[in-house]
Structures are given as C-alpha cells and as structure tokens.
Amino acid sequence: MVAAQIKRLVGLRAKVTHLEKAVAAGLSSELKRLPKRYGFADVNTFIRAVTVAGRSRKRHSHDASAKQHRRRRSIITKAMRAAVRNLAHAGKKRSSGNGVGKC
C-alpha cells in the first residue's frame, strides 16, 4: 500500500516539475509580448512607465505614515508649573496630565 503511494507521489512530482517548466516558458514568452500589447515601442520605455506608475501609487499609500513624526515634547515653563501648582493646591480634579490643558 505504501509502495503504491510512493510510486504515485514520484509520478505526481514529475508531473509538477513538467508543469512548472511549461509555466515558466509560457510566462517568459508572455512577458516578452507585454510591451507591444500595451503599445510601447521597446521594453525599456515599458519598464520606465511601469516603474513610474508603481512609484506614484506607493507615495499615496505611504505618505500619511511617512509624515507622522514623533510628537515634539513640550517645554515646561515656570508659568506652566505655577498654573499646575495652583490647580493642585486649589483641589481641582484635573490638576495633572491632560487635565491641565483642558482647565
């Protein structure tokens, strides 16, 4: 039983190898015909056009994340410290953190 399965597996692997070679050959010939199919005179202009089209799409999708930088830390001045101290002494609930900015 196992011997039959092994023979079948070897046969299927040979078939897969043959199909992979056929696909690779077909893909190669298909890629060679792409520039003419889309109206380009030669391969180099086609490659440039595809590269430019790919760049513009990437810029739009990654621009938002690329422009988001780390938030700049605020400078704590004496006036800010005094305001926080006054709020804390006055017993305000929002005497620290984001609460100070909202008061």
N, C-alpha and C positions, 0 to 999 in steps of 0.2 A: 504494500500500500504506500509506504513512504517512498519507495524507489520510483513508483509511478508518478508521485507528486514531484519528486526531484527532476525526473525527465521532463515533466510538463513545465516546471519552473525554468529549466535550462532553455527549453524551446521558446517560452514566452520572453525570456531575457534577450534571446537572439532576435526575436521579432521586434522588441522595443528598440534595440540597437539599430536595426534596419530602418525603423520608422523615424528615429532621431536623425539619422543621416539624411533621409529623404526630406524631412522638415528643414534641416539646416541648408540643404541645397535649394529647396524652394524658397526659403526665406532670403537667401543670398540673391537669387535672381529677382525676387520681388522688390528687395531694397534697391537694386540697380535700376529698376524701372520707375521708382517713385518720383524722381525729379521731372522726368518727361511727362508723367501723368498729371503733375500739378503745374506744368507749363514753364519749367525752368530750363535754361539752355544747358547748364552743366551742373555737376554735383556740388561744386564749391559755393555757388550762389544759393543753391537749395539749403545747404548746411548753414550758411550765414542767416538765411531767412528763418530757419527753424530755431537757431540759437537766439536770435533777437526776439522771436515770439515767446520762447521759453523764459527769457530774462524778464520781459515785461510782466508776465504772469507771476513770476516769483516775487518781484518787487511789490506787487499789490498785496500778495498774501502775507508777506513777512514784514512789511513796512511798519505795521502797528506794533508788533512785538520788538522790532529793532529800535524804534524810537522811544520806547518806555525805558527810561533810565531809573536808577535808584534815586529815591527822593532825597533831596538835599536836606541835611539836618538844619534845624532852626538854631539860631544863635540866641541863647538865653541872656537877656539883658537885665540890668538892675531893676528896671521898671517892671519887667515881667515877674521877677522874683518878688518884688514888693506886692504886686497885684495878687499873686498866689498866696503869699503870706497873709495878706489882709483877708482874703476869702476864707482861708483856713481858720484864722482867728475868729472870723465872724460866724463860723459854724455852717457855712454853705456846704451842701452835699456835693456839689461839683467843684471841689477845691483841688483836684489834681487831674492830670491827663487831659483827655479830650474835653472834659467838663469845663476846664478853664477857658478854652477857646469859645465855648458856647455861652458863657456867662456875660 
